Amino acid sequence: MSRLMEAKQKTRNGNHAIVIGSGMAGLLSARILTEHFERITVVERDRLPQQPEIR
């Protein structure tokens, strides 16, 4: 096992993280959490549009 993989395994805090909100901050947080958790769930109260649009 490489040292990088060993270092990543040591920084794991748990199996699952939940992020509330899928705005820019929520999505960025979810991305960062992928380095520390095996599974990420993003919860959004609004329906997301099929095409990109201003919300």
C-alpha positions as CSV (number, residue, x, y, z in Angstrom):
1,M,0.0,0.0,0.0
2,S,1.4,3.4,-0.9
3,R,2.1,6.0,1.7
4,L,-0.5,8.3,0.2
5,M,-3.2,5.7,0.7
6,E,-2.0,5.0,4.2
7,A,-2.2,8.7,5.0
8,K,-5.7,9.0,3.6
9,Q,-6.9,6.0,5.6
10,K,-5.5,7.6,8.8
11,T,-7.5,10.8,8.2
12,R,-10.9,9.0,7.8
13,N,-13.3,10.2,10.5
14,G,-16.2,7.9,9.8
15,N,-18.3,6.3,7.1
16,H,-20.9,9.0,6.3
17,A,-21.2,12.8,6.2
18,I,-24.3,14.8,5.5
19,V,-24.1,18.3,3.9
20,I,-27.2,20.5,4.1
21,G,-27.6,22.7,1.0
22,S,-26.4,22.2,-2.5
23,G,-25.2,25.8,-3.1
24,M,-21.6,26.6,-3.9
25,A,-20.6,26.3,-0.2
26,G,-22.4,23.0,0.2
27,L,-20.9,21.5,-2.9
28,L,-17.4,22.7,-2.0
29,S,-17.8,21.3,1.5
30,A,-19.0,17.9,0.1
31,R,-15.9,17.8,-2.2
32,I,-13.6,18.4,0.7
33,L,-15.4,15.9,2.9
34,T,-14.7,13.2,0.3
35,E,-11.1,13.1,1.7
36,H,-12.4,12.2,5.1
37,F,-15.5,10.1,4.7
38,E,-16.4,7.1,2.6
39,R,-19.9,8.4,1.7
40,I,-21.4,11.9,1.4
41,T,-25.1,12.8,1.2
42,V,-26.1,16.3,0.1
43,V,-29.6,17.3,1.2
44,E,-31.4,20.1,-0.6
45,R,-34.9,21.4,0.2
46,D,-35.6,22.8,-3.3
47,R,-36.1,20.8,-6.4
48,L,-33.0,21.2,-8.6
49,P,-33.7,22.3,-12.2
50,Q,-33.0,20.0,-15.1
51,Q,-31.0,22.7,-16.8
52,P,-28.6,25.2,-15.2
53,E,-30.4,28.4,-14.1
54,I,-30.2,31.1,-11.5
55,R,-31.8,30.2,-8.2
